Each structure stands twice: as structure tokens, then as C-alpha cells.
């Protein structure tokens, strides 16, 4: 969507770029973009039609067993850009939740840039792919499971196995309800 002709797999993003997608854009296009230029090209429709990850349903199923549906909340961030660029993101994410998630999750979400606030509840568990989110959530008092992705420190782990193994441990130890 931003002019990068890249394969749609994990090999396209280099771990040394970290969470900074703008380094990937520069690598593939040769041009530097600001956050506003990058996020300004991501339309409401793109947010609305983002595909589910392969890990989505195995995670939700295990979380239901671990803590029950009523204790699951989707936390999704807004991009770091001008406030006038936020409405397409927020509207698209709301539509995505309504169209992709089961009805019981349609009203169990928070959209905002700071997930760590929820970490103040010591029994809270964050499952996230951002090293910064994991670090800040734990610092606030919560627990976290990192989703291995090319941009984080667990990039070399098998994604589904890493997450489900940790969730299965929590279920086995009865650390949910």
C-alpha cells in the first residue's frame, strides 16, 4: 500500500529494523517517509480488511479456557501520527472487530496507543508482538506473552508453538481464573 514491492512473508522485514516500518519502506523504495506520510496512506478499508493471523483462533480458544470469555479484552493501538489521521484507523479497526471477531468480543475492546495501562492489574495478561508493549506492560505490573514476529526479539521462534505452549502452561497450572 505504500509502494514496497515485497513478498508477503516474514522474510520481507529485517529484525534489526525493530518496530520501525519506515526503515523497511526506505530499504525497499529508497525514499524516507514520515510517520504521517506512511500512516496517511493506510485507509479505513485497509484497516477493515486486514487478515486474521494464523494464531488468532488458537489463542482465543486457549484464552477462553484460561480466563473465560468475559475476561478477554482486545487491546489495539493507534499509529503514531497526527490526530486527523486517526479516524480511518479507529473506524476501520472497529469494523474489523465487528466483522472478524465473534459477537461476544464486539464490545470487549480498547483502542488507544498505551496498552500498559491495563497492566496495572497484576493478573492481566498481554499477548502482543511489540517489544515495547511487552516491556511497558510488565513494568506496570502485568504479565505478557510475546508473539514472535520479524521485528521483535523472539523473531527466531515458531510463532504458534511459542504462544500456545506458554498458554497451555498457564492453563495446566490453573493460573487463569
LONU-671536 format. One record per residue (C-alpha): residue number from 1; x, y, z. Coordinates in pm, 1 decimal, decimal comma. Layout:
@nr NUM; X X; Y Y; Z Z
...
END
This chain:
@nr 1; X 0,0; Y 0,0; Z 0,0
@nr 2; X 296,8; Y 234,5; Z 42,3
@nr 3; X 488,6; Y 137,6; Z -271,3
@nr 4; X 701,7; Y -151,3; Z -146,7
@nr 5; X 709,1; Y -446,3; Z -383,0
@nr 6; X 789,8; Y -715,4; Z -126,5
@nr 7; X 697,1; Y -1074,7; Z -54,8
@nr 8; X 415,9; Y -1103,4; Z 198,7
@nr 9; X 604,5; Y -1322,9; Z 440,8
@nr 10; X 832,4; Y -1280,4; Z 739,6
@nr 11; X 1146,9; Y -1262,8; Z 524,7
@nr 12; X 1049,2; Y -915,9; Z 398,4
@nr 13; X 1112,2; Y -746,5; Z 732,8
@nr 14; X 1457,3; Y -745,1; Z 888,4
@nr 15; X 1480,2; Y -791,5; Z 1268,1
@nr 16; X 1731,2; Y -506,8; Z 1302,3
@nr 17; X 1461,3; Y -261,3; Z 1191,5
@nr 18; X 1271,2; Y -333,3; Z 1510,9
@nr 19; X 920,8; Y -190,7; Z 1517,9
@nr 20; X 1012,6; Y 85,8; Z 1270,1
@nr 21; X 829,1; Y 7,0; Z 946,6
@nr 22; X 963,8; Y 327,4; Z 795,2
@nr 23; X 1308,0; Y 164,5; Z 776,5
@nr 24; X 1151,6; Y -111,2; Z 565,8
@nr 25; X 989,5; Y 143,1; Z 336,7
@nr 26; X 1321,5; Y 320,6; Z 294,5
@nr 27; X 1500,8; Y -9,1; Z 228,9
@nr 28; X 1256,8; Y -118,4; Z -42,7
@nr 29; X 1177,2; Y 216,3; Z -204,5
@nr 30; X 1487,3; Y 425,0; Z -135,3
@nr 31; X 1274,8; Y 710,1; Z -2,7
@nr 32; X 1230,4; Y 832,4; Z 350,8
@nr 33; X 878,5; Y 880,2; Z 482,3
@nr 34; X 749,8; Y 1046,7; Z 794,5
@nr 35; X 502,5; Y 870,1; Z 1021,9
@nr 36; X 227,3; Y 1096,9; Z 889,0
@nr 37; X 312,1; Y 1019,9; Z 525,3
@nr 38; X 317,9; Y 646,7; Z 596,1
@nr 39; X 2,1; Y 621,9; Z 807,8
@nr 40; X -180,3; Y 873,7; Z 586,9
@nr 41; X -175,7; Y 613,8; Z 306,9
@nr 42; X -338,7; Y 342,0; Z 519,4
@nr 43; X -709,6; Y 380,2; Z 453,8
@nr 44; X -1008,2; Y 276,2; Z 661,5
@nr 45; X -1066,5; Y -7,2; Z 413,4
@nr 46; X -714,3; Y -139,8; Z 464,0
@nr 47; X -765,3; Y -146,2; Z 841,4
@nr 48; X -1109,8; Y -306,1; Z 798,1
@nr 49; X -986,3; Y -584,8; Z 572,1
@nr 50; X -661,2; Y -672,0; Z 749,8
@nr 51; X -634,4; Y -1052,4; Z 753,3
@nr 52; X -652,3; Y -1254,6; Z 1071,5
@nr 53; X -323,6; Y -1404,3; Z 1180,0
@nr 54; X -285,3; Y -1781,9; Z 1177,3
@nr 55; X -259,0; Y -1765,3; Z 1555,0
@nr 56; X -589,7; Y -1585,4; Z 1616,4
@nr 57; X -828,2; Y -1874,3; Z 1680,6
@nr 58; X -584,6; Y -2097,8; Z 1874,9
@nr 59; X -509,7; Y -1801,0; Z 2103,5
@nr 60; X -875,2; Y -1710,4; Z 2156,7
@nr 61; X -969,5; Y -2073,3; Z 2224,0
@nr 62; X -696,5; Y -2107,1; Z 2487,6
@nr 63; X -781,6; Y -1772,5; Z 2645,3
@nr 64; X -1143,8; Y -1881,1; Z 2678,4
@nr 65; X -1026,2; Y -2187,6; Z 2872,2
@nr 66; X -776,9; Y -1984,5; Z 3074,4
@nr 67; X -987,0; Y -1685,9; Z 3185,1
@nr 68; X -1335,2; Y -1716,0; Z 3032,7
@nr 69; X -1487,5; Y -1503,7; Z 2758,0
@nr 70; X -1594,9; Y -1229,5; Z 2995,6
@nr 71; X -1231,1; Y -1159,9; Z 3089,1
@nr 72; X -1089,8; Y -1128,7; Z 2738,2
@nr 73; X -1038,3; Y -777,6; Z 2601,3
@nr 74; X -885,9; Y -681,1; Z 2266,0
@nr 75; X -624,7; Y -406,7; Z 2300,2
@nr 76; X -529,5; Y -243,4; Z 1974,0
@nr 77; X -310,5; Y 59,1; Z 1925,6
@nr 78; X -343,3; Y 365,7; Z 1710,7
@nr 79; X -46,5; Y 471,9; Z 1497,8
@nr 80; X 192,9; Y 748,6; Z 1596,5
@nr 81; X 71,9; Y 1023,0; Z 1364,7
@nr 82; X -130,6; Y 1345,6; Z 1354,3
@nr 83; X -469,8; Y 1317,7; Z 1522,9
@nr 84; X -654,1; Y 1394,8; Z 1198,8
@nr 85; X -513,2; Y 1071,8; Z 1050,8
@nr 86; X -661,5; Y 861,2; Z 1334,4
@nr 87; X -1031,3; Y 839,2; Z 1235,1
@nr 88; X -978,0; Y 599,0; Z 940,8
@nr 89; X -769,5; Y 372,9; Z 1164,7
@nr 90; X -1017,5; Y 374,2; Z 1451,0
@nr 91; X -1322,0; Y 328,0; Z 1227,0
@nr 92; X -1151,0; Y 51,5; Z 1029,2
@nr 93; X -1044,6; Y -130,9; Z 1345,2
@nr 94; X -1399,2; Y -109,1; Z 1483,9
@nr 95; X -1533,8; Y -256,1; Z 1160,5
@nr 96; X -1266,1; Y -527,2; Z 1167,6
@nr 97; X -1369,8; Y -628,3; Z 1520,4
@nr 98; X -1737,3; Y -642,1; Z 1418,1
@nr 99; X -1666,9; Y -841,2; Z 1101,0
@nr 100; X -1385,0; Y -1072,9; Z 1211,4
@nr 101; X -1434,9; Y -1140,0; Z 1582,5
@nr 102; X -1706,3; Y -1347,5; Z 1749,1
@nr 103; X -2010,2; Y -1148,7; Z 1870,4
@nr 104; X -1913,5; Y -1182,8; Z 2237,1
@nr 105; X -1597,3; Y -975,4; Z 2165,7
@nr 106; X -1777,3; Y -695,5; Z 1979,5
@nr 107; X -1791,6; Y -478,6; Z 2292,1
@nr 108; X -1479,8; Y -600,9; Z 2471,4
@nr 109; X -1203,4; Y -384,7; Z 2326,4
@nr 110; X -991,3; Y -75,6; Z 2384,8
@nr 111; X -835,7; Y 128,7; Z 2104,8
@nr 112; X -550,9; Y 354,1; Z 2207,6
@nr 113; X -176,9; Y 398,7; Z 2197,8
@nr 114; X -89,8; Y 285,8; Z 2551,7
@nr 115; X -165,0; Y -78,5; Z 2634,9
@nr 116; X 39,6; Y -69,3; Z 2955,3
@nr 117; X -244,3; Y 97,6; Z 3149,5
@nr 118; X -421,3; Y -239,4; Z 3159,8
@nr 119; X -101,8; Y -393,4; Z 3300,6
@nr 120; X -169,7; Y -217,4; Z 3630,4
@nr 121; X -397,4; Y -509,3; Z 3712,7
@nr 122; X -149,9; Y -771,8; Z 3830,0
@nr 123; X -348,9; Y -1062,8; Z 3690,8
@nr 124; X -369,9; Y -902,8; Z 3345,0
@nr 125; X -202,7; Y -1092,5; Z 3062,0
@nr 126; X -99,4; Y -920,6; Z 2739,6
@nr 127; X -31,1; Y -1115,4; Z 2420,6
@nr 128; X 149,1; Y -879,0; Z 2184,6
@nr 129; X 417,0; Y -857,8; Z 1915,4
@nr 130; X 572,2; Y -528,7; Z 2023,0
@nr 131; X 877,2; Y -549,5; Z 2248,4
@nr 132; X 795,3; Y -201,9; Z 2379,6
@nr 133; X 439,8; Y -305,4; Z 2469,8
@nr 134; X 562,9; Y -618,8; Z 2647,1
@nr 135; X 825,7; Y -423,1; Z 2842,1
@nr 136; X 585,9; Y -145,2; Z 2946,3
@nr 137; X 306,6; Y -386,7; Z 3039,1
@nr 138; X 533,5; Y -592,0; Z 3267,0
@nr 139; X 677,0; Y -273,5; Z 3418,2
@nr 140; X 319,8; Y -165,7; Z 3504,1
@nr 141; X 265,9; Y -496,0; Z 3688,5
@nr 142; X 104,6; Y -726,0; Z 3431,3
@nr 143; X 219,3; Y -1048,0; Z 3266,2
@nr 144; X 289,5; Y -1088,9; Z 2896,2
@nr 145; X 346,1; Y -1337,3; Z 2617,6
@nr 146; X 539,7; Y -1214,2; Z 2316,5
@nr 147; X 413,1; Y -1309,2; Z 1970,5
@nr 148; X 725,4; Y -1391,3; Z 1767,6
@nr 149; X 748,2; Y -1161,7; Z 1466,6
@nr 150; X 1038,9; Y -1046,7; Z 1246,5
@nr 151; X 1053,5; Y -712,7; Z 1433,4
@nr 152; X 1092,2; Y -841,9; Z 1789,2
@nr 153; X 1348,8; Y -1027,3; Z 1997,0
@nr 154; X 1166,7; Y -1362,3; Z 1956,1
@nr 155; X 1182,8; Y -1344,8; Z 1574,9
@nr 156; X 1354,3; Y -1683,2; Z 1550,1
@nr 157; X 1086,3; Y -1881,0; Z 1738,8
@nr 158; X 797,0; Y -2065,9; Z 1572,2
@nr 159; X 505,1; Y -1830,4; Z 1633,2
@nr 160; X 211,5; Y -2060,0; Z 1700,8
@nr 161; X 413,6; Y -2309,8; Z 1902,5
@nr 162; X 568,3; Y -2039,2; Z 2121,1
@nr 163; X 232,9; Y -1882,3; Z 2208,7
@nr 164; X 26,9; Y -2197,0; Z 2252,5
@nr 165; X 294,9; Y -2366,0; Z 2464,4
@nr 166; X 300,5; Y -2072,0; Z 2706,6
@nr 167; X -79,9; Y -2051,2; Z 2720,9
@nr 168; X -105,1; Y -2428,0; Z 2771,8
@nr 169; X 138,8; Y -2396,3; Z 3064,5
@nr 170; X -82,6; Y -2131,5; Z 3224,8
@nr 171; X -392,9; Y -2343,2; Z 3170,1
@nr 172; X -222,4; Y -2651,4; Z 3315,2
@nr 173; X -106,7; Y -2458,3; Z 3622,8
@nr 174; X -453,7; Y -2307,9; Z 3668,4
@nr 175; X -324,0; Y -1953,3; Z 3652,3
@nr 176; X -626,4; Y -1808,1; Z 3475,5
@nr 177; X -946,0; Y -1796,2; Z 3674,0
END
